[in-house]
Structures are given as structure tokens and as C-alpha cells.
């Protein structure tokens, strides 16, 4: 039951990295000329970043008192 209540910290950081990459990728990989792809990547990146549970980053590890 405890595992279902909040994602592990590593999963939260993975979501952050993926969301940031989706926002940055069009500019890092220089496909800005394809405007539809840029809009899609940035929009999905923002959705991924907004879906992150911020308390997942701040909670104490399991087993810590």
C-alpha cells in the first residue's frame, strides 16, 4: 500500500529529466524549422512537468525515522 501512495524519488527525477528534455530537444537538436514538432514537444514536456508530484522529491527515504 505504501508504494502505491507516492512514486519512488528516482522515478520523480526521471520524469523531470524527460520533461525538460522534451522542452529543450527542438532547440538542442535544431529542428525548430518543423514548427508542429516543436509545439508538440514543448506542449508534452510541459504536461509531463506539470504532472510531477512535488512532495515526491522532498519525502524521506523509506526506513528513515
N, C-alpha and C positions, 0 to 999 in steps of 0.2 A: 504494500500500500504506500509506503513512504516513497518508493521510486516513481510511482505514478504521479505524485503531487508536484514535483519540480524536476526539470531536466538536469542532468549532471553538468557541472561547471564547464567541462571540456566541450560539451555539445553547444552550450551557450556561446562560447568563444568561437566555435566553428561556424555558427550562424552569423556571428558578427563579421568574421573574415569573408564569408561567402557574400553577405550583403554589401560590404564595402567593395569587394571585387566587382560585383555586378554594376555598381555605380561608377567605378573607375575604369573598367575594362574598355569601353568605347574610346577613351582618350589615351590609355596606355597602349592599346593595340592599333590605334589610328584608323578606326572605321567610322569616324564621325560623318563621313560623306553619306552613309546609309542612315538617313535620319530616323526611319522607322525602327531600325535595330537599336539605335541609341536611346530612343524614347522607351522602347520595351525594356531594355536592360536597366536603365535608370529607374523606371517605374517598379519593376520587380525587385530591384535592390532596395528601394525604399520600403516596399511591402515586407520584405524579409527583415529588414532592420526594425520596422515598427512592430513586428510580431515577437520580438525578443522580450523575455520576461526579465526585467532589470534586477529583481531580487535573486535571480539565479546566479548572478555574478558576486553577490555580497554574502551569500549564506556560508556558514561554517561547514567544513568538510564533515562527512559522517564519521562519527567516533570522537569528534572533538567535543569536549564538555563545555 
